[in-house]
Amino acid sequence: MRKTTRVLPKKMVASFIAFIVTILITFGLIFYFTNAIGQDTIYEIDDIYMRGLNEKSQQHFQTIVDLRMMQLKAMTDSLDTHLSEDELVEEAARTAQLRDFNLVQFYVSDGSLIPVYGPLLNLEESHPFVNALISDKTQIASSVDESGNRIILFSYPFDYVLNSGEKVTSIVVGFPAEELAQSLFSGDEHSLVNSVIIRKNGTYVIRNSRDNGIDYTKSYFDQMTTDENRDQMNELMSKMAKDETFSTIWNSKDGETYIYATPLANSQWYLITSLPFGPISANMNRMTRLTLLLMIGGYVVFLLAVLLVFWGYYTYSKAQIIEAQRLKEKAEKASRAKSEFLSNMSHDIRTPMNAIIGMAHIGLSNCTDQNRVRHCLKQIQLSGNHLLGLINDVLDMSKIESGKMTLNYDVVSLKVLFDDLVAVIQPQIKAKNQKFDIIIHHLETEYVYCDFVRMNQVLLNILSNAVKFTPENGSIRIELYERPSENAQDTEVHIIVSDTGIGFDEKFKKVIFDSFVRDDSKRVTRTEGSGLGMAITKHIVDAMDGQIVVDSQVGKGSTFHVIVDLKKAPDQKEVYELPHWNMLIADDDKLLCETTQFTLAQMGIRADYVTDEAQILPALKKGSYDIVLLDWILAKGNGIEVARQIRREIADPIPILLISAYDWSEFEQEALESGISGFIQKPLFMSSLYAGLSGFAAPAGSQEPAESEAPVWVGKRLLVAEDNELNWEIAHDLLEEAGFMLEWAQDGVEAVSMFGHSPAGYYDAILMDIRMPRQDGYESARQIRAMDRPDADVPILAMTADAFSEDARKAKEAGMDAHIPKPIDIDVVLSALQANFKKNKE
């Protein structure tokens, strides 16, 4: 570092001296060439300038002509030759006025003009113009109307036979020459340049409006010819006769004048531009002197500026060297972090792989011991799920860092989102005997636009960490509420996940969302995981333009607060109307009681609440209540015991509904025997409460809660499209055990053929792999959906190792009903099949 900064000034001084010498040489050369400019050089400059000016005017003239000719062509093409003569005349006049033409005339085969719109004009250039009309070539000419105003004429071929038998061969239109003059010569009023357009005989067509000293009724040649320029004028007329460009300097009444003449296309006209030479020469001399003065002053200023620039460059270069060193250290640190991450991942991946291989070996060695085999298979399943989680995290992070992660927005029910979240996390919470609760308050919007998969991934990552780092008998809590957004079409959704886990310190809080970073404290070194979950979560929340706030204390727990603006979906609210019941809510969480009380009030139900189970029986004995909402886990007991006490001491058979965030399948029978009338799953959305309460809308006790129908798979036939024989064997054994009948198609083409040749309704659903030989699953699904069969809407479920959200979107676009990632989870498959069978039944 020190050596580099010591060498740098020597190189800069040498560069600076070389730069100054270059400036001095350049200045001397410019001074020499400036003084060497003579009269001939000024002539050359004038020639270049006048040529460029004339070319610009030519291009402008051609643009105007092309535009007018396009309008005339469009007008001519729009005329219907099948119209009668009166209708054609009327239509031609109308379309000409729409295009700002002042006149329209028909040119007939005998050489005469028939007026259509505007006055009849006599052509001043009849010979070339008429020849052009006869030969079907477009041409430009001019004429003068009755008021003495000059008109520019255009013609275009047109075939039509008049009532008189005369044949129309062309349409002639016109517009004021003044309009063309203003477009061509509307520059600076103080300009020395003068331009005119003349015919080859010297008569004027249009002129620069600034030239008031010229008589435009006379010939240009007569007015401009003097004894000094007679030869040059004769040469100009000769060049014009040959349609050649001409430039010269001649003496006129204003002194020496530069003349540049150019023929104009599609006409017999010439554009002549003149520029007085004297003022230009004087200006050039003044500019030369001024240039020398400016160069001397600029040279001094420039030297000072160069000194400042080099000093700034010197200080900037030193800063760049320091910054480069810092970036190098940062890159080395990142490289070390990745190396440590790969080392950790190598250990984390080998650990479950070792368990899988070891348990498989033990199981094979003890095939006759069912208990031992069952234990081995359970360990293999747990290790496989853990390994799958590690692989998914690594793949997700790789996709995020390559910039390929995208969000697929669709209408999502927050109720369904949280129901799925609770269903996934319940087994982990139950295994650690943790207290789990979900509270919803101030939530009016249930349907929003978001990426269901990615939002589920965010919440599952946070919630899984809460479960993982919270000890047994600890508490985990989720809060969901909304706030008004700055955009009226959006809602600001807040999701808070808090736990009573081990927490983390401020040092780790600063890097918790960094990639390839893991907490290396002794408290977590044995905790399984890739260390990428929080980095992935942060990337997804950022992609949603949201934010995530973290608060944690060692030994006291952590809180993750996710805030995202989500667009409200079209109003999908149902009318939730229930009898005006009096209800008692019993839960040890006051906030849950208050929010549930508020939600029930919106449905017309008056509710009281108690937070101590000792107050439940006195409240029921004192008041008159139609229904009781009772939490399963209370501070000093559980809802089932409380229900038994209510049934023993309260004679009225009041319905008691158990509310819980847990899976009640294991204690359902016990709850029903204790007097529980029904169950409502937390979180308590308005739709959840309505669904649980609506069955009791009849007088209390008159209707028993409807029992949920257990899905029956016996007799259901599935077509499985799978090219891998082992995957087919796994799917066959798992689904056949559930009661399904299965048939195997070994690729997409065979699947389409088997379905197409089967009787209508033969297959109840299709499980479709995506990557198959001959034809992939997307195309196979499209072909099935396109069949002219009554069962072409058969449920098709993508069952594939392509597990990203983009793959789910592609499956939906191909007409599939669900996307199930491999490896196969039989519960997920059965749940998806049940949902689609129910949808088809409805």
C-alpha positions, -999 to +999 in steps of 0.1 A: +000+000+000+028+024+010+049+015-020+020+022-044+013+057-030+050+066-032+053+057-069+020+073-079+031+110-077+062+104-100+039+090-127+015+118-123+041+145-126+055+130-158+020+127-172+013+163-162+045+177-179+037+157-211+002+171-210+014+207-207+038+203-236+010+189-257-012+219-249+016+243-259+022+226-293-016+225-300-019+262-291+009+271-315-006+250-344-040+266-339-024+301-339-005+293-371-034+279-390-057+307-378-034+333-393-030+313-424-066+314-433-070+334-465-097+345-488-098+312-507-103+294-474-133+316-466-147+308-501-144+271-493-161+275-460-189+295-478-192+268-504-196+241-477-220+262-458-242+270-488-242+234-500-253+222-466-280+250-465-293+241-499-293+204-492-313+211-460-338+232-480-340+204-506-347+178-480-373+200-464-389+206-498-389+169-506-404+161-472-432+186-478-438+172-513-437+136-501-462+144-474-486+161-498-482+133-524-490+107-496-521+127-488-531+129-525-524+092-529-545+083-498-573+106-511-572+090-546-571+054-532-601+062-510-623+072-539-647+045-551-647+043-589-681+027-587-698+058-575-718+080-598-702+112-611-721+135-587-712+112-557-676+110-568-673+148-571-689+153-537-666+126-521-635+141-538-643+176-526-650+164-490-618+144-487-597+173-502-610+197-476-602+172-449-566+172-461-564+211-464-562+212-502-576+244-516-588+230-549-594+197-567-596+192-605-600+162-628-575+160-657-592+144-687-577+127-717-582+156-741-559+178-720-585+199-702-591+203-665-626+199-649-631+217-616-643+197-586-636+219-557-621+255-559-616+276-591-604+264-625-568+274-631-546+279-661-514+261-660-483+282-663-461+252-669-486+233-690-461+215-713-440+195-688-469+192-664-493+178-691-466+155-704-462+141-670-499+135-666-501+118-700-472+095-691-488+086-657-460+103-638-467+126-608-455+162-612-455+195-594-465+228-610-479+262-601-506+286-611-524+318-601-560+320-589-585+348-597-573+369-567-537+368-579-526+342-552-501+316-564-512+280-560-489+249-559-503+220-579-498+182-575-512+154-597-517+117-593-530+091-618-567+082-615-590+063-639-626+072-642-651+077-671-675+107-668-711+107-679-700+127-709-677+098-719-646+118-711-619+097-694-603+111-663-566+101-662-554+121-632-565+141-601-549+176-596-549+193-562-535+225-549-526+246-519-512+282-514-476+288-524-474+310-494-478+279-472-448+263-489-428+295-486-434+298-449-424+261-444-391+265-463-381+301-455-394+308-420-360+312-403-344+341-385-356+375-399-321+390-395-304+362-415-283+373-445-293+342-465-320+347-491-337+319-510-361+318-540-376+291-562-378+300-599-386+283-631-361+276-658-372+306-677-364+328-647-400+335-635-406+333-597-426+305-581-421+314-544-397+337-526-384+346-492-409+370-476-380+391-462-369+402-497-391+432-504-367+450-527-372+426-557-399+429-583-413+393-585-433+400-617-401+403-636-376+376-646-349+366-620-323+368-648-333+403-658-331+417-623-299+400-612-278+404-644-251+430-644-222+437-667-198+421-642-218+388-638-233+384-673-210+355-681-218+338-648-255+344-654-253+328-688-235+298-672-262+295-646-289+294-673-269+268-692-266+246-661-303+250-653-312+239-688-293+207-681-307+203-645-273+206-630-262+222-597-243+255-600-224+277-575-203+309-580-196+344-566-208+374-586-211+411-583-246+424-576-259+457-564-251+446-528-215+437-537-200+403-539-226+376-534-223+338-532-249+320-553-259+283-550-285+268-574-300+233-571-328+216-592-358+204-573-372+169-579-405+162-596-407+198-610-392+223-635-380+245-606-347+256-592-338+266-556-314+295-556-298+306-523-277+338-521-254+351-493-235+384-493-198+377-492-186+409-475-203+406-441-191+370-439-155+380-446-157+407-419-172+383-394-145+358-401-118+384-394-135+394-362-139+358-352-102+351-358-092+380-335-117+370-309-106+334-311-070+344-304-080+364-273-102+336-261-075+310-266-050+330-246-074+335-217-087+300-220-051+287-219-045+303-186-078+291-171-072+257-186-038+253-169-053+262-136-081+237-142-057+210-151-037+216-119-069+212-099-080+181-119-046+164-114-047+172-077-082+158-075-071+127-095-042+122-071-064+123-040-091+102-057-065+076-068-053+073-032-090+068-020-095+042-048-065+022-036-078+022-001-113+012-013-099-015-035-081-029-004-113-028+016-132-046-012-105-072-014-108-078+023-146-080+020-143-105-009-119-126+011-142-125+041-172-136+019-150-163+004-141-175+039-178-174+048-188-195+018-160-219+026-172-222+062-208-226+049-198-254+025-180-271+053-210-268+076-233-280+048-211-309+040-214-320+077-252-312+078-259-331+046-237-361+055-254-364+089-289-373+076-274-393+047-254-413+073-286-419+092-305-429+061-279-454+049-272-467+085-309-472+093-315-489+059-287-513+066-301-520+101-336-525+088-323-550+061-304-569+088-335-572+110-363-578+085-381-602+109-382-577+137-412-555+128-406-530+157-370-526+147-379-521+110-406-496+119-381-476+140-356-476+112-382-465+086-393-437+109-357-425+113-352-427+076-383-406+070-373-380+095-337-378+081-350-376+045-373-347+054-344-329+070-322-335+040-349-323+016-352-291+037-315-285+034-315-291-004-345-268-009-328-240+010-296-243-010-316-243-043-337-214-033-307-193-023-289-202-055-320-190-075-322-158-055-285-149-059-288-155-097-317-131-099-342-157-112-366-156-083-400-142-094-433-136-077-466-150-091-495-130-077-529-145-075-560-142-053-552-157-019-574-163+011-555-154+043-577-179+061-565-207+037-529-194+040-530-196+078-549-229+079-522-245+058-495-230+080-511-243+112-516-278+096-479-280+087-465-267+120-488-286+144-468-318+145-436-300+154-453-280+181-469-311+195-436-330+196-421-303+219-453-298+239-453-261+232-481-237+237-493-223+204-518-195+198-530-174+168-548-141+173-565-121+146-577-085+153-587-055+132-588-077+100-615-069+075-598-080+043-596-118+039-588-120+001-557-104-013-533-107-042-500-123-033-477-152-041-492-180-019-461-202-021-436-175-013-457-160+015-462-194+030-424-199+028-417-167+047-441-176+075-430-212+077-393-202+078-400-178+108-424-202+125-401-232+121-372-213+137-395-203+166-404-239+172-368-250+167-352-225+191-380-226+217-376-253+244-402-278+254-433-263+272-424-229+257-448-205+240-453-194+204-477-168+193-488-154+159-507-121+155-524-110+123-539-076+117-542-049+090-537-011+088-548+013+061-523+016+033-512+048+015-527+033-016-565+029-012-565-003-033-540-020-009-540-030+027-511-030+050-509-065+065-490-071+097-478-106+109-460-109+142-444-142+153-431-142+188-417-170+210-401-176+244-371-193+230-334-188+235-331-156+215-299-141+202-276-111+209-272-078+190-241-090+172-260-118+155-291-096+150-270-074+125-261-104+103-292-126+107-304-119+072-269-124+055-262-153+033-239-181+045-240-169+081-250-190+111-251-183+148-220-202+162-229-199+199-228-231+219-266-228+224-273-235+188-244-255+174-263-288+176-295-273+160-301-286+125-306-263+096-289-247+066-286-212+080-302-199+048-338-196+059-337-161+072-317-149+041-343-164+018-371-149+039-355-114+037-351-116-001-388-126-005-401-098+017-379-073-001-392-086-034-427-079-021-416-043-012-422-051+024-401-050+055-392-073+084-384-061+119-365-083+144-363-079+182-346-105+204-330-109+238-309-138+249-328-162+270-361-143+267-372-150+231-375-134+197-401-114+178-403-112+139-427-085+125-435-088+088-452-058+071-463-061+035-487-040+013-510-064-005-536-054-031-571-061-021-588-088-042-623-081-056-650-082-029-656-118-021-673-114+013-703-135+020-732-123+041-726-137+076-759-136+093-766-155+125-793-153+152-789-126+178-773-150+203-757-142+236-724-160+237-697-166+264-660-167+253-636-185+277-599-181+269-569-170+291-558-146+264-576-113+268-566-099+234-581-130+217-613-126+236-616-090+227-609-095+190-633-125+188-660-104+206-655-077+180-658-102+151-689-118+165-705-083+170-702-078+132-724-109+127-750-096+152-739-117+182-735-102+216-706-118+235-691-117+270-658-132+279-638-145+309-601-151+311-601-173+342-616-208+340-629-204+376-652-177+363-668-198+336-694-217+357-705-186+378-709-167+345-731-194+330-752-197+362-756-159+364-763-151+327-784-166+299-761-177+271-770-196+239-734-209+230-701-212+247-667-208+229-642-226+250-604-227+245-588-262+247-557-251+266-564-228+296-540-214+321-548-240+348-564-268+329-581-277+296-614-271+280-625-307+280-625-308+319-643-275+320-669-290+295-675-319+318-681-295+348-705-275+327-725-306+317-726-318+354-737-285+369-757-267+341-790-284+332-795-264+300-779-284+271-761-253+258-738-260+228-701-258+237-677-253+209-640-260+214-615-236+198-579-245+193-549-240+172-539-277+176-550-308+157-579-322+177-581-355+159-563-373+188-587-359+215-618-355+194-635-386+208-627-376+244-640-341+237-673-354+222-678-377+252-672-348+276-701-328+261-683-308+234-707-300+205-682-290+178-648-276+170-635-244+154-599-242+142-578-211+151-571-186+137-607-173+142-615-155+109-651-144+105-656-171+079-642-197+104-666-186+131-695-185+107-688-220+094-686-234+130-716-216+143-740-218+114-748-254+122-765-242+154-787-216+138-817-237+147-830-236+183-803-247+207-801-285+210-823-292+180-794-300+157-763-320+163-730-308+149-724-323+115-697-349+115-670-345+090-671-369+061-640-391+060-628-394+024-634-428+008-609-437-019-621-473-026-631-476-063-614-444-074-592-450-104-560-429-111-539-427-142-502-421-132-480-407-159-444-414-147-413-424-167-393-436-137-402-471-126-391-466-090-413-435-087-442-454-101-437-482-077-436-458-047-468-440-059-485-473-066-478-488-032-487-457-013-519-449-031-531-485-035-528-489+003-552-459+006-578-478-016-571-464-051-569-484-083-539-472-105-529-476-141-494-466-154-485-445-184-447-444-190-446-411-208-468-382-218-478-396-252-490-428-237-509-409-210-528-389-236-535-421-256-548-441-226-571-413-215-583-407-250-592-443-256-609-448-222-647-445-216-659-412-203-655-410-165-632-440-164-604-421-147-612-401-116-579-381-117-545-380-134-511-377-116-488-362-142-450-360-141-435-331-159-402-342-173-409-372-194-395-385-227-413-379-260-437-354-245-436-334-212-465-332-187-474-296-197-481-305-233-499-337-222-522-317-199-530-292-227-539-320-251-562-337-226-580-303-218-585-298-256-603-331-261-639-331-270-650-353-241-674-347-212-646-356-187-619-334-203-620-314-170-608-344-151-585-333-121-549-333-133-522-330-105-486-322-114-464-345-094-429-334-101-394-326-088-397-291-104-407-275-071-403-237-076-433-213-077-426-206-114-431-244-120-465-242-102-475-213-124-466-232-156-486-261-144-516-239-138-513-223-173-512-258-188-546-265-173-535-286-142-554-283-110-526-287-084-488-288-082-473-314-058-435-313-054-415-345-051-405-364-030-441-376-025-459-368+007-489-391+007-509-368+030-504-338+006-514-360-024-546-372-006-554-337+005-551-324-030-572-352-044-599-347-018-600-310-026-604-315-063-630-343-060-650-320-038-647-291-063-658-313-092-687-326-071-699-290-064 
